[in-house]
Amino acid sequence: MEFEIHDRIEEKFVGTILGCGMGDALGQPFEGRSRNSIERLCGDDTSKFYRGRYTDDTQLTIAMAEALIEGKGYQPSVLVKRFIQWLDEPPIGPGMACLNAIYNLARGVPWTKSGYDSGANGSAMRISPIGLFYCHDVSELIRIADETTKITHTQEAAAAAAIVVARAVAYLAVNEEVVLDDFIEVLCNALQKPEHEEFKNHIGMLDSFLKQSPKKALKKLGILGVRPEYLPKKLPENGIIHPYACTTVLAALYCFLRTPHDYFESVNEVILAGGDTDTTGAICGAISGAFNGIHKLPKSLMYRLINHEHIFSIGRKLFAVYSEMNPAFK
């Protein structure tokens, strides 16, 4: 099936959702492994183990997109309903904070009280549709990214990471070039709470990390800001990407910014770094897909992604509703 799209913004909407799914599926076989372990298995080419099987990262990204489509924008009640429906799909390899919080919703706990005290990456992995839909309304993007995070993860680190991913997707959806200083400044400006200051400083350091080799940079980025008691007792020599929200997003951004025009190179590099590989792949894939659009995604991966035609249609429907609600930006 050839995907015919002639609107550049629509191409980026679809590229974001498909890019998330492809990155998730690329990383899925390696979750929890170190760089050394992954390289022993596949050298420097993670596609050798690609089977197109995505996980909860893509399931919940689809849920977010479908809730925006049904509600014609963010409606908490619609999102809660769609999250509860996810329990019947069933969830594929879910994080415990997401799973338990959504079980709370299913038991009737209000969405304002359902979340868990977690700074993990479960909100950042699913937030890209918010970045797309609110790409021309930054204040709403920030508010909604924060609010939807709290449904499952109540720590500010989780919200900060989700805000940064959503803002990155929004920037890339409406720009054809990545001006590094401008991009970093935009992301930093989206972090407005005092509790976000440490992560804001780390985002501001990305340009210096880009001067380092991937192995060296990702070894540092993968644990940056993680408190010692949450680090593995035996940290692999080459490091891992810790499932803390901020480290996950820093690694994904670094790999995208190294090779912004090459989807596979960016996603492959972040997966090789090890750790929470399905989520780093999903986030980096969504960010790269937002910049490059569907026509620059590797067809060899896209057509082998499970449910790729359905995911394609979700991206198009999301763009259609966005266009209906934002006629000035069509």
C-alpha positions in Angstrom: 0.0 0.0 0.0 1.4 3.4 -1.0 0.6 6.2 1.4 -0.4 9.2 -0.6 -0.2 12.5 1.3 0.4 15.9 -0.3 0.2 18.3 2.7 3.5 18.7 4.5 2.0 19.2 7.9 -0.2 16.1 7.5 2.9 14.2 6.4 4.5 15.1 9.7 1.4 14.1 11.7 1.4 10.7 10.2 5.2 10.4 10.4 5.1 11.1 14.1 2.7 8.4 15.0 4.3 5.8 12.6 7.8 6.9 13.7 6.8 6.2 17.3 5.6 2.7 16.5 8.6 1.8 14.4 11.0 3.0 17.0 9.1 1.2 19.7 9.2 -2.0 17.6 12.9 -1.6 16.8 13.7 -1.3 20.5 11.4 -4.0 21.8 13.7 -7.0 21.4 16.5 -5.3 23.4 14.7 -3.9 26.4 16.8 -4.2 29.6 20.0 -5.1 27.8 23.3 -3.2 28.0 25.1 -1.8 25.0 27.7 -4.6 25.1 24.9 -7.2 25.1 23.1 -5.5 22.2 26.2 -5.2 20.1 27.0 -8.9 20.7 23.6 -9.8 19.3 23.4 -7.5 16.3 26.6 -5.5 15.8 25.5 -2.0 15.1 22.3 -2.8 13.2 19.2 -3.2 15.5 17.0 -3.9 12.5 18.3 -7.4 12.3 15.9 -8.3 15.1 13.0 -6.1 13.9 9.6 -7.9 13.8 7.4 -4.9 13.7 5.9 -5.7 17.2 5.3 -2.6 19.2 4.5 -2.3 22.9 2.5 -0.1 25.4 4.4 2.9 24.2 2.6 2.8 20.8 -0.6 1.5 22.3 -0.9 4.6 24.6 0.2 7.0 21.9 -2.6 5.7 19.7 -5.0 6.0 22.7 -3.9 9.7 23.1 -4.4 10.4 19.4 -7.8 8.7 19.3 -9.0 10.6 22.4 -8.0 13.9 20.7 -9.9 12.8 17.6 -13.0 11.8 19.4 -13.0 14.9 21.7 -11.9 17.3 19.0 -9.1 18.3 21.3 -8.2 17.3 24.8 -11.2 16.3 26.9 -10.2 14.6 30.2 -13.3 12.4 30.3 -12.6 11.1 26.8 -9.0 10.4 27.5 -9.9 8.5 30.7 -12.4 6.4 28.8 -9.8 5.6 26.1 -7.2 4.7 28.7 -9.6 2.3 30.5 -10.3 0.7 27.1 -6.6 0.0 26.8 -6.8 -2.5 29.6 -8.8 -4.8 27.3 -6.4 -4.6 24.3 -4.5 -6.0 26.4 -1.5 -3.9 27.5 1.8 -5.0 26.0 4.7 -4.8 28.4 3.3 -1.9 30.4 5.1 0.1 33.1 3.6 -0.4 36.5 2.8 3.3 37.2 0.7 3.5 34.0 -1.0 0.2 34.6 -1.8 0.7 38.2 -3.0 4.3 37.6 -5.3 3.2 34.8 -6.6 0.4 37.0 -7.5 3.1 39.5 -9.4 4.9 36.8 -11.3 1.7 36.0 -12.2 1.3 39.6 -13.8 4.8 39.6 -10.9 6.8 41.1 -11.1 10.4 39.7 -8.4 11.2 37.2 -7.1 14.0 39.5 -6.2 11.3 42.1 -5.4 8.3 40.0 -1.6 8.9 39.5 1.3 7.3 41.3 4.4 9.0 42.8 6.6 8.1 39.8 9.1 10.0 37.7 9.3 7.2 35.1 9.0 7.8 31.3 5.4 6.5 30.8 4.0 9.9 30.0 6.8 11.1 27.7 6.4 8.0 25.6 2.8 8.7 24.7 2.7 12.5 24.6 3.6 13.2 20.9 -0.1 13.6 19.7 -0.4 16.5 22.1 2.6 18.1 20.5 1.0 17.7 17.1 -2.5 18.9 17.9 -1.3 21.9 19.9 1.6 22.8 17.7 0.3 26.4 17.3 -0.8 26.9 21.0 2.2 26.5 23.2 0.5 27.5 26.4 -2.2 24.9 26.0 0.4 22.3 25.0 2.3 22.9 28.2 -0.8 22.8 30.4 -2.2 19.7 28.8 1.1 17.8 28.8 1.4 18.5 32.5 -2.2 17.6 33.3 -2.3 14.4 31.3 1.0 13.3 32.9 -0.5 13.6 36.4 -3.2 11.0 35.5 -0.5 8.4 35.8 2.8 10.0 37.1 2.7 12.7 39.7 6.4 13.6 40.0 7.4 16.8 38.3 10.2 15.1 36.5 7.7 13.0 34.5 5.7 16.2 33.6 8.8 18.1 32.6 9.9 15.3 30.3 6.5 15.1 28.7 6.4 18.8 28.2 9.8 18.7 26.4 8.8 15.9 24.1 5.5 17.6 23.2 7.3 20.9 22.6 9.9 19.3 20.5 7.3 17.6 18.3 5.4 20.9 17.9 8.6 22.8 16.9 9.6 20.1 14.4 6.1 19.8 12.9 6.1 23.4 11.8 9.8 23.9 10.9 11.8 22.5 8.0 15.2 23.1 9.7 16.5 22.5 13.1 18.5 25.6 14.3 20.2 24.0 17.3 20.4 27.1 19.6 16.8 28.1 18.8 15.5 24.5 19.3 17.3 24.2 22.7 16.0 27.6 23.8 12.4 26.7 22.8 12.6 23.5 24.9 14.1 25.3 27.9 11.5 28.0 27.7 8.7 25.4 28.0 10.0 24.4 31.4 8.5 27.1 33.6 8.2 25.6 37.1 11.0 25.9 39.7 10.9 22.1 40.1 11.9 21.8 36.4 15.1 23.9 36.7 17.6 20.9 37.0 16.1 19.3 33.8 16.1 22.6 32.1 19.9 23.0 32.8 20.5 19.5 31.4 18.6 20.3 28.2 20.7 23.4 27.9 23.9 21.2 27.9 22.8 19.2 24.9 25.0 21.2 22.5 28.1 20.3 24.5 27.1 16.6 24.5 26.8 16.7 20.7 30.6 17.3 20.5 31.2 13.9 22.1 31.0 10.5 20.6 27.7 8.6 21.1 29.2 6.0 23.4 30.7 8.7 25.7 27.7 11.0 25.6 25.0 8.4 26.1 26.9 6.8 29.0 26.6 10.2 30.8 23.1 11.2 29.6 21.7 7.8 30.4 22.0 8.4 34.2 22.1 12.2 34.3 20.1 13.4 37.3 19.2 9.9 38.6 19.7 9.7 42.4 22.3 7.1 43.4 19.8 4.8 45.2 17.9 4.3 41.9 20.9 3.3 39.8 21.6 -0.4 39.2 24.0 -1.9 41.7 26.3 -3.0 38.9 26.1 -0.3 36.2 27.3 -1.7 32.8 30.7 -0.4 31.8 29.2 1.4 28.8 26.1 2.6 30.7 22.4 2.2 30.0 19.5 4.6 29.4 17.7 4.6 32.8 13.9 4.6 32.6 13.8 7.9 34.5 11.8 10.3 32.4 14.5 12.9 32.0 17.3 10.6 31.1 15.1 8.9 28.5 14.3 12.2 26.8 17.8 13.5 26.9 19.1 10.4 25.2 16.3 10.6 22.5 17.0 14.3 21.8 20.7 13.8 21.6 20.4 11.0 19.1 17.9 12.9 17.0 20.1 16.0 17.0 23.1 14.1 15.9 21.4 13.0 12.7 18.2 14.9 12.3 17.6 14.0 8.6 18.2 10.2 9.1 15.4 8.5 11.0 17.0 5.1 11.3 20.5 6.4 12.3 18.9 8.4 15.1 16.7 5.6 16.5 19.3 2.9 16.0 21.8 4.9 18.0 19.6 5.4 21.0 18.6 1.7 21.0 22.2 0.6 20.9 22.7 2.6 24.1 20.7 -0.1 26.0 18.3 0.2 28.9 14.7 1.0 28.3 15.1 0.6 24.5 11.5 0.4 23.4 10.7 3.7 25.0 13.9 5.5 23.9 13.2 4.2 20.4 9.5 5.3 20.5 10.3 8.8 21.7 13.3 9.3 19.4 11.2 7.8 16.5 8.3 10.2 17.2 10.6 13.2 17.3 12.4 12.2 14.1 9.0 11.4 12.4 7.7 14.8 13.3 10.7 16.4 11.6 11.1 14.1 8.6 7.5 13.1 7.9 6.2 9.8 6.5 8.0 10.0 3.2 11.4 10.0 4.8 10.7 7.0 7.0 12.3 3.7 6.0 9.7 1.8 4.0 11.3 -1.5 4.8 10.4 -0.9 8.5 7.1 0.9 8.0 5.5 -1.8 5.9 6.5 -4.5 8.4 5.1 -2.6 11.4 2.1 -4.5 12.8 -1.2 -2.5 12.1 0.7 0.1 10.1 -2.3 0.9 7.9 -4.4 1.6 11.0 -1.7 3.7 12.5 -1.4 5.7 9.2 -5.2 6.3 9.3 -5.0 7.6 12.9 -2.4 10.1 11.9 -4.6 11.3 9.0 -7.7 11.5 11.2 -5.8 13.5 13.8 -4.6 15.9 11.2 -8.2 16.2 9.8 -9.6 17.2 13.3 -6.6 19.5 13.9 -7.4 21.3 10.5 -11.1 21.5 11.4 -10.3 23.1 14.7 -7.5 25.3 13.4 -8.6 26.5 10.0 -6.1 29.4 10.1 -3.2 26.9 10.0 -4.4 24.6 7.3 
